[in-house]
């Protein structure tokens, strides 16, 4: 004899309308007052963007300091080379 399969969890399932009606009124207000998903992550996104901005500004400041140091070093090297003897003039033909 074949028996129909019955889902043992079927008796535990409650219709959505019944579950809403069984909730106390205070819980309904609290459920509707919960922030939505974008609101939950808005603070995290803002903190991430703030940290990114700080990192970008720090990187820019570091680059400016590096560029200034290299520029000063290059100017010193050019000034030192200007004082050197011009060896190329020894090998040029005088006309």
Secondary structure, 3 states (H helix, E strand, C coil): CCCCCCCCCCCCCCCHHHHHHHCCHHHHHHHHHCCCHHHHHHHHHHHHHHHHHHHHHHHHHHHHHHHHHHHHHHHHHHHHHHHCCCCHHHHCCCC
